[in-house]
């Protein structure tokens, strides 16, 4: 006799479905996934995180999972990390699982860029779009003992000797933490080719480098450094979005006279070729999560901007992102 996992989607929601519908019964312990029971049996969907623990994708995935657990949308869940080549190792694995409705991946702008800089054939627009979740500003950050107290002081020193000030980011070339300082440099009059950019595999590796003053400054999403910012270990000189970030005492770049607005984003993909029922079931899980008060609280806590779109609308966004990032990297000689 087949032993089924206990259902984790509420019975109230299940009763709304017709008998012929695919039953979404939750995310299984073996991985972050929707467990379905239909004529082919129970299937477990696992969610990949394409960078190291502590990185932006990892934080977003684990936060989303926590919300689905605490709201009763799902049972206990687990995510897993597949590290390498700016996310393209995970991306290749996702694409090679065509038709597999048991696998999904948290991803974002960094993976888009990495598919070009690493010369892979996979493109995010080729996968099945599930949901775009958030956007967030990048922060220009220094350690507490940095000599730079303001963004103007940093820019002055950077322009005087670009190579002497190393900048770290939690993404490989083509990712948001790389694209941000390159556009920042061009805006303030520093040649992008002279920027001393050091790539780290996610915020989990970038943070100790910043705290240890192995780099002069970092550009990365603020949500990964909330505790360090609050404690004063990390000082934010400016944020890259159009508006200031709540609870972060730092101006925007535009307020500081630097004509640049830049935001990162994150979302969820599934492999190409999954069924409509599987896609819709996944979209429903994230739609329910997005509508919860708990998710809204996490958006505020992590200084994330709500950017929720699903399905075909997210797919159109991904196609546009492929085209825009390819154009930018081609100009830099990286694609």
C-alpha positions as CSV (number, residue, x, y, z in Angstrom):
1,X,0.0,0.0,0.0
2,X,1.3,3.4,-0.9
3,X,1.9,5.7,2.1
4,X,0.8,9.2,1.3
5,X,2.1,12.4,3.0
6,X,-0.5,14.1,5.2
7,X,-2.4,16.8,3.3
8,X,-1.1,20.3,4.0
9,X,-3.4,22.5,2.0
10,X,-6.5,23.4,4.1
11,X,-9.6,21.2,3.6
12,X,-11.7,24.4,3.0
13,X,-9.6,25.1,-0.1
14,X,-9.7,21.5,-1.3
15,X,-13.5,21.4,-1.1
16,X,-13.6,24.3,-3.5
17,X,-12.0,22.2,-6.2
18,X,-13.9,19.8,-8.4
19,X,-13.3,16.1,-8.2
20,X,-11.5,16.1,-11.5
21,X,-9.1,18.8,-10.4
22,X,-5.5,18.1,-9.4
23,X,-5.3,18.1,-5.6
24,X,-2.6,20.3,-4.3
25,X,-1.8,18.9,-0.8
26,X,1.3,20.8,0.2
27,X,5.1,21.1,0.2
28,X,6.8,17.9,1.2
29,X,9.4,17.4,3.9
30,X,11.9,16.1,1.3
31,X,12.0,19.4,-0.4
32,X,10.2,22.7,-1.0
33,X,7.4,21.4,-3.2
34,X,3.7,20.9,-3.9
35,X,2.6,17.4,-3.2
36,X,-0.1,16.2,-5.6
37,X,-2.3,13.2,-5.6
38,X,-3.8,12.2,-8.9
39,X,-4.0,9.2,-11.1
40,X,-0.2,8.9,-11.3
41,X,0.2,9.0,-7.5
42,X,2.0,11.4,-5.1
43,X,4.6,13.7,-6.5
44,X,7.0,15.9,-4.6
45,X,8.2,19.2,-5.9
46,X,11.6,20.4,-4.7
47,X,12.8,24.0,-4.9
48,X,16.4,24.8,-5.8
49,X,18.3,27.9,-4.6
50,X,21.0,28.8,-7.1
51,X,23.5,30.4,-4.6
52,X,24.9,29.7,-1.2
53,X,23.0,29.7,2.1
54,X,22.5,33.2,3.3
55,X,22.4,34.7,-0.2
56,X,19.4,36.7,-1.5
57,X,17.7,33.8,-3.3
58,X,18.2,31.7,-0.2
59,X,16.7,34.3,2.1
60,X,13.7,34.8,-0.2
61,X,13.1,31.1,-0.6
62,X,13.3,30.4,3.1
63,X,11.1,33.4,4.0
64,X,8.4,32.3,1.5
65,X,8.5,28.8,2.9
66,X,8.2,30.1,6.5
67,X,5.1,32.0,5.5
68,X,3.4,29.0,3.8
69,X,4.1,27.0,6.9
70,X,2.8,29.5,9.4
71,X,-0.3,30.2,7.4
72,X,-1.2,26.6,6.9
73,X,-0.8,26.8,3.1
74,X,1.8,24.0,3.4
75,X,3.3,21.7,5.9
76,X,7.0,21.8,7.0
77,X,9.3,22.3,4.0
78,X,12.9,22.3,3.1
79,X,14.9,24.1,0.4
80,X,18.2,23.0,-1.1
81,X,21.1,24.9,-2.6
82,X,22.8,24.2,-5.9
83,X,25.9,26.4,-6.1
84,X,28.0,27.4,-9.1
85,X,28.6,29.6,-12.1
86,X,26.3,32.4,-10.9
87,X,23.3,30.2,-10.9
88,X,23.7,28.6,-14.3
89,X,24.5,25.2,-12.8
90,X,21.1,25.2,-11.2
91,X,19.5,26.7,-14.3
92,X,20.9,23.9,-16.4
93,X,19.5,21.4,-14.0
94,X,16.1,23.0,-14.2
95,X,16.1,23.0,-18.0
96,X,17.3,19.4,-18.2
97,X,14.2,18.4,-16.2
98,X,11.8,19.2,-19.0
99,X,8.3,18.1,-18.1
100,X,9.1,17.4,-14.5
101,X,6.5,19.1,-12.3
102,X,8.4,18.1,-9.2
103,X,11.1,20.8,-9.4
104,X,11.2,24.6,-9.2
105,X,13.8,27.3,-8.6
106,X,14.0,30.6,-6.8
107,X,15.9,33.0,-9.1
108,X,16.2,36.6,-10.2
109,X,18.2,39.1,-12.2
110,X,21.5,37.5,-11.4
111,X,20.6,34.3,-13.1
112,X,19.5,36.2,-16.2
113,X,22.9,37.8,-16.5
114,X,24.9,34.7,-15.7
115,X,23.2,32.8,-18.6
116,X,24.9,35.3,-21.0
117,X,28.2,35.8,-19.3
118,X,28.8,32.1,-18.9
119,X,27.8,31.5,-22.6
120,X,25.1,28.9,-21.8
121,X,22.2,28.0,-24.1
122,X,19.7,28.2,-21.3
123,X,17.5,31.3,-20.9
124,X,15.1,32.1,-18.1
125,X,12.4,32.9,-20.7
126,X,12.6,29.2,-21.8
127,X,11.4,27.9,-18.4
128,X,7.9,27.8,-17.0
129,X,7.1,31.2,-15.3
130,X,5.4,30.8,-11.9
131,X,5.6,34.1,-10.0
132,X,7.7,37.2,-9.7
133,X,7.7,38.0,-6.0
134,X,9.7,41.1,-5.0
135,X,11.9,43.9,-6.0
136,X,14.5,45.6,-3.8
137,X,17.0,48.4,-3.8
138,X,20.7,47.7,-3.8
139,X,22.7,49.4,-1.1
140,X,26.1,51.0,-1.3
141,X,27.6,49.6,2.0
142,X,30.8,50.0,3.9
143,X,32.0,48.4,7.2
144,X,31.6,50.3,10.4
145,X,35.3,51.3,10.5
146,X,35.4,52.5,6.9
147,X,36.9,56.0,6.4
148,X,34.0,56.9,4.1
149,X,31.1,58.5,6.0
150,X,29.0,59.7,3.0
151,X,28.4,58.6,-0.6
152,X,30.2,61.8,-1.8
153,X,33.3,60.9,0.1
154,X,33.3,57.4,-1.5
155,X,32.7,58.7,-5.0
156,X,35.5,61.3,-4.7
157,X,38.0,58.6,-3.6
158,X,36.8,56.2,-6.3
159,X,37.2,58.7,-9.1
160,X,40.7,59.6,-7.9
161,X,41.9,56.0,-8.0
162,X,39.3,53.5,-9.2
163,X,41.5,50.5,-9.0
164,X,42.4,51.1,-5.4
165,X,38.8,50.8,-4.1
166,X,37.6,47.2,-4.6
167,X,33.9,46.7,-4.7
168,X,32.3,43.4,-3.8
169,X,29.0,41.9,-4.9
170,X,27.1,38.7,-4.2
171,X,26.7,37.8,-7.8
172,X,29.0,37.0,-10.8
173,X,29.4,39.3,-13.8
174,X,26.0,40.0,-15.3
175,X,24.2,39.7,-11.9
176,X,22.6,42.6,-10.1
177,X,25.5,43.2,-7.7
178,X,27.8,43.5,-10.7
179,X,25.5,45.5,-13.0
180,X,24.8,48.0,-10.2
181,X,28.4,49.2,-9.6
182,X,29.1,49.2,-13.4
183,X,26.1,51.5,-14.0
184,X,27.0,53.5,-10.8
185,X,30.6,53.9,-12.2
186,X,29.4,55.1,-15.6
187,X,27.0,57.6,-14.0
188,X,29.7,59.2,-11.8
189,X,32.4,59.2,-14.5
190,X,34.4,56.1,-13.6
191,X,35.3,53.9,-16.6
192,X,33.6,50.5,-16.0
193,X,36.8,48.7,-17.3
194,X,38.7,50.3,-14.4
195,X,36.3,49.0,-11.7
196,X,38.0,46.5,-9.3
197,X,34.9,44.2,-8.9
198,X,35.3,41.1,-6.8
199,X,32.6,38.5,-7.1
200,X,31.3,36.4,-4.2
201,X,28.8,33.6,-4.4
202,X,25.9,35.3,-2.6
203,X,25.5,37.4,0.5
204,X,26.7,34.5,2.7
205,X,30.2,34.9,1.3
206,X,30.1,38.7,0.7
207,X,29.2,39.6,4.3
208,X,32.4,38.4,6.0
209,X,34.5,40.0,3.2
210,X,32.8,43.3,3.9
211,X,33.0,43.0,7.7
212,X,36.6,42.0,7.4
213,X,37.4,45.1,5.2
214,X,38.7,42.8,2.4
215,X,36.8,45.2,0.1
216,X,36.3,48.9,0.2
217,X,32.6,48.8,-0.3
218,X,29.8,46.4,-1.4
219,X,26.7,46.7,-3.6
220,X,24.0,44.2,-2.7
221,X,20.4,43.9,-1.7
222,X,19.7,45.2,1.8
223,X,17.5,42.4,2.9
224,X,20.5,40.1,3.4
225,X,22.2,42.5,5.9
226,X,19.2,43.7,8.0
227,X,20.7,42.6,11.4
228,X,24.2,44.0,10.6
229,X,22.7,47.3,9.5
230,X,20.6,47.6,12.6
231,X,23.6,46.7,14.8
232,X,25.9,49.3,13.1
233,X,28.3,46.7,11.8
234,X,27.4,47.8,8.2
235,X,26.8,51.4,7.2
236,X,24.6,52.2,4.2
237,X,25.9,55.2,2.3
238,X,23.1,55.2,-0.3
239,X,20.3,53.1,-1.8
240,X,19.7,52.6,-5.5
241,X,15.9,52.7,-5.7
242,X,13.6,55.6,-6.5
243,X,12.7,56.0,-2.8
244,X,14.4,55.7,0.5
245,X,14.2,52.4,2.3
246,X,12.2,52.4,5.6
247,X,14.4,52.0,8.7
248,X,17.6,52.6,6.8
249,X,19.2,56.0,7.4
250,X,20.6,56.5,3.9
251,X,19.6,58.8,1.0
252,X,18.9,57.6,-2.5
253,X,21.5,58.0,-5.2
254,X,19.3,60.5,-6.9
255,X,19.0,62.5,-3.7
256,X,22.8,62.6,-3.6
257,X,23.0,64.1,-7.1
258,X,23.8,60.7,-8.8
259,X,21.3,60.2,-11.6
260,X,20.8,56.4,-11.3
261,X,17.8,54.2,-10.2
262,X,18.4,50.5,-10.1
263,X,16.4,47.6,-8.5
264,X,16.8,43.9,-8.3
265,X,14.0,41.3,-8.4
266,X,13.3,37.6,-7.5
267,X,10.8,35.0,-8.6
268,X,10.1,31.3,-9.1
269,X,10.5,29.2,-12.2
270,X,9.6,25.6,-13.0
271,X,11.1,23.4,-15.7
272,X,9.8,23.8,-19.3
273,X,7.0,21.5,-20.5
274,X,5.1,20.9,-17.2
275,X,1.4,20.5,-17.4
276,X,-1.1,23.3,-17.1
277,X,-2.5,21.7,-14.0
278,X,1.0,21.6,-12.4
279,X,1.7,25.2,-13.3
280,X,-1.6,26.4,-12.0
281,X,-1.2,24.5,-8.7
282,X,2.2,26.2,-8.1
283,X,0.8,29.6,-9.0
284,X,-2.0,29.1,-6.5
285,X,0.4,28.3,-3.7
286,X,2.3,31.6,-4.3
287,X,-0.9,33.6,-4.8
288,X,-2.2,32.4,-1.5
289,X,1.1,33.2,0.2
290,X,1.2,36.7,-1.4
291,X,-2.3,37.5,0.0
292,X,-1.4,36.7,3.6
293,X,-0.7,39.2,6.3
294,X,2.4,37.2,7.2
295,X,3.9,37.8,3.8
296,X,3.1,41.5,3.9
297,X,5.0,41.6,7.2
298,X,8.0,40.0,5.7
299,X,8.0,42.5,2.8
300,X,8.2,45.3,5.4
301,X,10.8,43.5,7.6
302,X,13.1,42.8,4.7
303,X,12.6,46.1,2.9
304,X,11.3,44.3,-0.1
305,X,9.0,46.0,-2.6
306,X,5.9,43.9,-3.6
307,X,6.2,43.1,-7.3
308,X,3.8,40.1,-7.6
309,X,2.9,38.9,-11.1
310,X,2.3,35.3,-12.2
311,X,2.1,33.1,-15.3
312,X,2.1,34.6,-18.7
313,X,2.6,38.2,-17.4
314,X,5.8,37.0,-15.6
315,X,6.8,35.2,-18.8
316,X,6.6,38.5,-20.8
317,X,8.7,40.2,-18.1
318,X,11.4,37.4,-18.4
319,X,11.6,37.8,-22.1
320,X,12.1,41.6,-21.8
321,X,14.8,41.0,-19.1
322,X,16.7,38.6,-21.4
323,X,16.8,41.2,-24.1
324,X,17.7,44.2,-21.8
325,X,20.5,42.3,-19.9
326,X,22.0,41.0,-23.2
327,X,22.1,44.5,-24.6
328,X,23.9,45.9,-21.4
329,X,26.4,43.1,-21.3
330,X,27.2,43.3,-25.0
331,X,28.1,46.9,-24.4
332,X,30.5,45.9,-21.7
333,X,32.0,43.2,-23.9
334,X,30.7,40.4,-21.6
335,X,28.1,38.7,-23.8
